[in-house]
Every structure is written in C-alpha cells, then in structure tokens.
Amino acid sequence: MAEKCASGEIYCIAPSFLSPAFPVRWGTLILPKDKDDPFVVQPPIGYEEIIAVFSQEEPQLDWLPKREDEPLELQTEHLASLLNHVNKNNCQLMRYKYLITA
C-alpha cells in the first residue's frame, strides 16, 4: 500500500511499522495497526491518495520494507517494478483520494 502526499512524495506504508504483516486473505486493513501508534497528517494542504494493491500472494519485491521499518519513499524504479508485478499477476487496485484542508 502506498500513500501519495500532497507534496508529491510517495511512500510505501504497508509493509512498514504502520501496518500489520501481509494478511493471508485481504479484507479490511486498518492503519495504523495499533490504536496507540500515531498517524500524523501534516501540511502542505492538498490532495493525498492511498493506493492499495490486492494480490493473492505476497509480492516478491526486494525493495519492500520489513514490518519494523519506516515507510519507504518510493522512487521511479520501485513504482516500475510494482507495476510489472501488477501486470504479471492477478492483482486488483484500489485508489482513495482525499483533501487535507488544515
């Protein structure tokens, strides 16, 4: 799962310390994984997006963060390999766009 910030930066937030392990079956994914983990929304104001890739199997991408890692800022090569995975596998995508106003 990736988050595109209003600043244009894109981060892999699942897997990371914000998310649980890859679920065996996809259903509802709640972020952050623990109610005591803060999920901070920061300026700049503007639109942010969450993009989730639903796959039958855990993607074998060598750049994916581990569960205990910070979210990874995605670069062009990360996005290209993720798109390649989506195109070669039976994946579904979900996109959620929201506006940060203050």
For each residue, the residues with C-beta under 8 A, 3 or more apart:
1: 12 13 14 19 29 31 50 51 52 53
2: 10 11 12 13 50 51 52 74
3: 10 11 13 48 49 50 51 71
4: 8 9 10 48 49 51
5: 8 9 10 11 48
6: 43 44 45 46 47 48 100
7: 44 46
8: 4 5
9: 4 5 73
10: 2 3 4 5 73 74 79
11: 2 3 5 71 72 73 74
12: 1 2 15 16 64 65 71 72 74 78
13: 1 2 3 16 18 19 31 71
14: 1 18 19 29 31 52
15: 12 19 21 22 64 65 66 67 69
16: 12 13 19 65 67 69 70 71 72
17: 37 67 68 69 70
18: 13 14 31 32 33 37 39 71
19: 1 13 14 15 16 29 31 32 33 67
20: 23 29 33 67
21: 15 67
22: 15 58
23: 20 26 27 29
24:
25:
26: 23 29 54
27: 23
28:
29: 1 14 19 20 23 26 52
30: 33
31: 1 13 14 18 19 39
32: 18 19 35 37 38 39
33: 18 19 20 30 37
34: 37
35: 32
36:
37: 17 18 32 33 34
38: 32
39: 18 31 32
40:
41: 48 100
42:
43: 6 100
44: 6 7 100
45: 6 99 100 101 102
46: 6 7 99 100
47: 6 97 98 99 100
48: 3 4 5 6 41 97 98 99 100
49: 3 4 95 96 97 98
50: 1 2 3 94 95 96 98
51: 1 2 3 4 93 94 95 96
52: 1 2 14 29 93 94 95
53: 1 59 82 85 86 91 92 93
54: 26 91 92 93 94
55: 58 59 85 89 90 91
56: 89 90
57: 89
58: 22 55
59: 53 55 64 82 85 89
60:
61: 64 78 81 82 85
62:
63: 72 78 81
64: 12 15 59 61 72
65: 12 15 16 69 70 71 72
66: 15 69
67: 15 16 17 19 20 21
68: 17
69: 15 16 17 65 66 72
70: 16 17 65
71: 3 11 12 13 16 18 65
72: 11 12 16 63 64 65 69 78
73: 9 10 11
74: 2 10 11 12 78 79 82
75: 78 79
76: 79 80
77: 80 81
78: 12 61 63 72 74 75 81 82
79: 10 74 75 76 82 83
80: 76 77 83 84
81: 61 63 77 78 84 85
82: 53 59 61 74 78 79 85 86
83: 79 80 86 87
84: 80 81 87 88
85: 53 55 59 61 81 82 88 89 91
86: 53 82 83 89 91 93
87: 83 84
88: 84 85
89: 55 56 57 59 85 86
90: 55 56
91: 53 54 55 85 86
92: 53 54
93: 51 52 53 54 86
94: 50 51 52 54
95: 49 50 51 52
96: 49 50 51
97: 47 48 49
98: 47 48 49 50
99: 45 46 47 48
100: 6 41 43 44 45 46 47 48
101: 45
102: 45
